[in-house]
Amino acid sequence: MKLQLTHLRLLVSNYKDSFLFYRDLLKFDVDWGDEDSGYAEFNTGYIKLGLFKQELMAQVVPRVEQPSYVANRDKIALIFAVDNVDEVYEQVKDHNAIVVTQPQDRPSWGIRTAHFRDPDGNLIEIYNNLGIVS
């Protein structure tokens, strides 16, 4: 099992102002998204910096295991590319990790994902690109 850290994703409550901050003030080049898209990726060099509206991530990753969801929303997610989401998911599950979502195709994102938490509760996403069906 090999995971490659590809993104640090900030789960932001004020998406537009955050987008403008990283684009206009810090001068990061935008690889994907715009100030209204709800998700954007910035080229920071080796690792991408992603911004994602907290509400949109909350639709994918529910926090039913913790009370007072609004007060405890995730602020960051570690994003790892893997060769096969399903294989890594099974390995993680077999080691009693805190599984948040099972593997799922997300065609609008172009990827297959699964989510789990590290022992301290930090959100981790694993993904692989979806193949093109002809």
Summary of the structure (lengths in Angstrom):
residues: 134
radius of gyration: 15.1
end to end distance: 29.1
largest distance: 45.2
contacts: 351
relative contact order: 0.18
helix: 24%
strand: 40%
